[in-house]
């Protein structure tokens, strides 16, 4: 077995596909290809699988991910259409003079996983959402936010990476932060962000990873967090929510039902509180859109 090989765990019925990240003596560190899961496993529990092999759980996740991303893109198009319709009659001059510009909410994304961060930034770019991403170990996220927030001045902060319930002991308390791999680190980072901006509608915080302590993350000040059901979440679930907040109008609240039902892991994977969107439109059209780093659009 080599680094980069795709494997499944016999002890879990081969339900999730992993990539081998490191091999130490008789064990390996493995990372989920679809889910934000980092785990240790003995080598004799791993079975190598070909790239073409997809577990039933992975196949379901891919189908749901495709559906969710399709809906995101559709929602993005509809938002631009609504922007134009909302200005009908406001600017009576010619269509060229009536052109407007869009200002989606800006995202600052901290991720404990470099590969998932790359996928996330790619999706932000596809959706024309201004975003800045940093690969940061979970234990360093609080101090990194303290340094970056005044410079980036985001509308939305995503704090994610790897987490999980520590089950080495025979007994564990799902409501104790000591039972989680990184939930305490996420809580500390959220507190730093919320100290920077206390208004929940001015700064939207999306936080957590697989099996994170949902109640603690919300209590620390997150608008959206994982995981109410202590389940595995898909790599792009936090991105989906950040994107929805980015192009939901400031005149509207992000639809909780719409968001949570259309994340890949559903309402057991992500939860949250009522939150106002961050999307704005402006007029007339700017000559130099790069000064605001906004997505151009024209009302015809």
N, C-alpha and C positions, 0 to 999 in steps of 0.2 A: 504494500500500500504506500502511496506517495502523496506529497502535498498537492492539493488541487483536485484529488480524486473525489468523485461523487459517491456518497455512501448512504445507507439507511441503518437504523439500529434494530437488531433482532428482538431485543427486549421490549421494544415498543411496537412490534408488529410491522416495522418498515413504513410507518405512517407519514414520515417527513423526510425529505431529501436534504442532505447536508453536503458541504464541501469541507474537505480536510484542511485545516488551517495550520496545524502544528502536530508533530509526533514526538512524544517524550516517553522513552522506554516502552512500556506495554500499553500506553494510552494515547489518545489523540484529542486535540481540541477541534471541534467541528462547528460549522456555522450554517444555519438554515439558508437555503437558496431562495425561499419565498417568505419565510417567517423570520422575525427578528429574534432569533434564538441562537445563543452561544452556549455550548455544552461540552463537558468532558465525557469521554466514553472509553472503556477498555477496547483494545484492538480486536479481541475475539468476539466482541458484540457487534462489530461493524461488517457490513456486507457491501462490497463495491458494486455499483450499478452503472450502466451505460448512460451517456447524456440523453439518449432518447427515452429513457424510462421515466415516467412520471407517476408518482403515487396518486391514489384516488383523492387524497386530501389536497395534494398539490394541484391536481387537475381542477378540482373545485375552486381552489384559490385563484388559479389563472383565469378561469371563466368569470368569476366575480370581479377580478381586477380589470379585465377587459370591459365588462359592463360598467364598472364604476368610472373608469377613465373616459369611456365614450360619453357617459352622462356629464362628466366634468366639462368636456369640450363643448357639448351641446349647451350646457348652462352658460359657458363663457360666451358663446355666440349670441344666446338670447339676452345676456346682459348688455352686450353692445347694441343690440336692436332696441332694447328698452331705453338705453341712454339716448339714442336718436329720437325715439318717440316722445320722450319726456321734454325734449327741447322744441317740438313742433309748435310753431306759433310764437316762440320766445324770440327768435331771430328771423325777422321777416325779409331780410335781404336775400341775395342769391345764395344757392347752395354752397358755392365756393366760400363766400363770406361766413356762412353759417357753420362751417366745419368746427368741430370741437375736438378736445383731447381727453383721454382717459387716464386716471391715476389709480391703478390698483394698489391695494395695500402692500407695503414693502415687507419682505420676510427676512428674518435673520434665523438661520437654521444651524444648530449645533448638533452634531451626530457623532456618537462613539464608534461608528462603523464607516470606514472610508468608502466602501463599495456602495452601501445604501445611500450615502450622502451624494455620490455621483449620480445615482439613479434619480434621486429627489431633485437635484439641481437641473437635470435634463428635463424633468416634467415641468418644473417652474418655467423653464425657457420655452417649452412647447406652448404653454398657456399664456405666455407673455406677462408673467408675474415677476416684478423685480425682486431678486433674492440674492443674498450673500450667505455662503455656507462655509463652515469650518469643521474639520475633523478634530474632535477634542475628546480625550478620555473622560469618562463620566465623572471621575473624581476632580477634574480640573474645570468643569463647566461653570461653576459659580464664579471663580476668579476671572475666567474668560469673559463671561457676561458683564461683570463689573467693569472690565476694560473696554468692551466693544459697544455696549449700549449707548453711551454718550456720543460715540462717533457715528454709528450706523443709524441710530434713531429709527428703529423699525416700528411698523404698526403691528406686526405679528412675530412672535418668537416661538420657534420649535426647538424643544429640548428632548432629544431621544437618543437611542443607542441600544444597549443590551441590558436586560434585567431578568429577574426570575425568582421564584420562591426557592429558598435554600432548604433542601429536603435531606441533607446528610444526617440530621438528627431524627430520631424516631417521632418526636413531637415538635410541632412548629405552630406559631400563632399567626394567622393570616392578617391580623390587625396590628402586628408589631413590625416596625420598620427593621428590626434586627433580623427578621425572617427573609429579607430580600437582598438580592445581590447589589442593586444600585438605586433602589427607591430613595434612600436617604440622600444620595448625591443629587437626584432629581429635585427633591424637596428643597435642598439648600440652594440650588440654582434658581428655582422658582421664586424663593424668598428674595434673592438678590434682584431679580427682574421686577418683582412686585414692589420692592422698596424704591426702585428707580421710577416706576410709574404705578401709582395706586389705583388709577381709574381702569376698571375692567373693560371699558369700551374704547379706551385710548390705546391700550396695549393688550392684545389677545395672546394668551400663552397656551400653547399646545404641548403637553409633556407626557413622557412615559414610554415604555417599551413592553415587551412580553411579560405578562403577569404582574405588572407594577401595582403598587399599593394605591389604588384609585382614590380612596377617601383621603389619604394623606396628601396626595398631589393636589386635589381640589382644595383641601384645607389650607395648603401653603399659598394658594392664590392662582392656580391654573384655571383657565376657562374651560379647557377640554383636557381629558387625561385618560390613560389606560390603567388598569383593565378591570372594569366592574365585575366580570366573571372570572378574573385571574386566568385568562386564557392567552394563547399565543396570538399576537397581532401580526398583520401583514406589514411588510417593509414600508409600504406606501400609505398606510392608514393615517399617520400624522400629517403627511403631505396633502392628502385629500381634504382634510379639515382646514389646514392652512390656506389652501387654494380657495375653498368655499368662502372663508372669511375675507380673503383678498378681493374677490370680485362680487361680494354682496354689498349693496349700496349702504352708505352710512345712514340712510333714511329707514333702513330695514334691519331686522334681527336675523341672524343666521338661523335658518330653520333647523331646529334640533332633530326633528323626525326625519327630515330629508337627509341631513348629514349622517346621522348615526345609522340609518337603515341602508345607506349606500357606501359606507366604508366596507372594506373587504371582510373584516372580522365582525361587523355588525355591532349592535348595542351592548353585547357582552364583552366586546373588545375595547370600545371607546365610549366615553360618556362625557357630559359637560353641562354647562349652565347657559341660560339665555345671554346672547352676546350680540352687540351691534356690529354690522359689517364695516369694512374699511375702504370701500370703493367710492371714488369721486369722479365727477366729470367737470371739465372747465371749458370756457369759451373766451375769446375765439381761439382757433387753432394756433399753437405755438409754432414759430418759425424754426426754433432749435429745441426739439423734443428731448435731446440728450441731456439738457440741463436739469430736467426733472426725472429722467430715466423712466418715462411713461410709455405706455403702449399706444401708438397712434391709431386714431379711428376717424372716419369722416361720415358725417350725417348727410345723406343724399335725399 
